[in-house]
């Protein structure tokens, strides 16, 4: 039951973040492994560690993290990863997607 819950919410997060990126026309992508979801500031999917290193945009990512915190959402501070846990709620996932959409809109404005 816990894994089904986590995967259902990870599906929601992956789809929501992907929609935000497409709507904002940002050339980025969302990567997911199980209940781990991450946005990557580069087209994808990435094929190797070299592409992953080249996709890293420290200043941009730091600005996104601060903007998310200003929206009341904190994600993993060392990269752009979000983990769904058995305690995560639909409302929390929706809040993160909404905050990410607000940040994306400001980036492209």
N, C-alpha and C positions, 0 to 999 in steps of 0.2 A: 504494500500500500504506500509506503514512504517513497519508493522509487517511482511508482506511477505518478504520485503527486509531484515529485521533483521534475520528472520528465515533461509532464503536462505544462507546468509553469515555465520550464526552460523552452518548450516549444513556443509558448506565448511571448517570452522575452526575445527569442531569436526572431520571430516574425515581426514583433513590434519594432525592434531596433532596425531590422532590415527595411521595413516600411518607412521609418523616419529617414534613413539614409537615402532611399530612392526618392521620397518626396522632396527632400532638400537638394537632391541632385549632387550629393557628395560622392566622390569616387572611392568610397570605402566599402568594407564588407564586414560581415559578422561571422565569426568562427564559433563552432560549438562542439564540445565533446561531453556527452551525457548532460549533467546538470551544470556544466561550466560554459558560460557564454561570454564572448569577448568581442568588442568592436575593434577593428584594425583600420588605421588611417591610411589605407592603400587599397588599390583594387586587389581582388583575390580570386581564387584562393592562392595562398602562398605555397610554394613548392619545396622550400628548403630553408635552412637556418640563415643563409645569406640574404634571401629575400625578406625574411622576418626582421633581420637586423636593419636592412635598408628601409623597411616600412616604419621603423620606430621614429617618432617625431616628438622628442621630449618636451619642447616648449609648447607645442600645440596640445599635447596630451595633458600637460600640467594645467594649461588654461581651461581645458574641458573639465578636469577634476575640480578646480576651484569653482567654475561655473555651476557644476552639479551640486557642490556643497552649498553654494548660494541658493540653490533650489531646494535644499533640505535633503539631498541624497549623497551618500558617501559610498564610493566603490573602492575596490582594492587599490591602495595608493601606489603600488609599485608597477602596475600595468593596468590595462583596461578590462580586467576580468570581473565578472560577477558570478557568484555561485548561488544556486538555488538549494536551500536546505529543506528538510521536512517541516520546519517551522515557518518557512516563507509563505506569505499570503498572496492571493491574487491582487489585492489592493496595493501591496508593496511593489509588485512587479509593474502594475499599471502606473504607479507613482514614478518609478524609475523611467519608464518609457516616456511619460509626459514630460518629465524634467529633461530627458535627453532631447526630446523634440524641441523644447524651448531653447536649449543650448545650440542645437543644430541650426535653428532659425536665426539666431543671433550671429552665428558664424557666416552664414551666407547672405545676411542682410547688407 
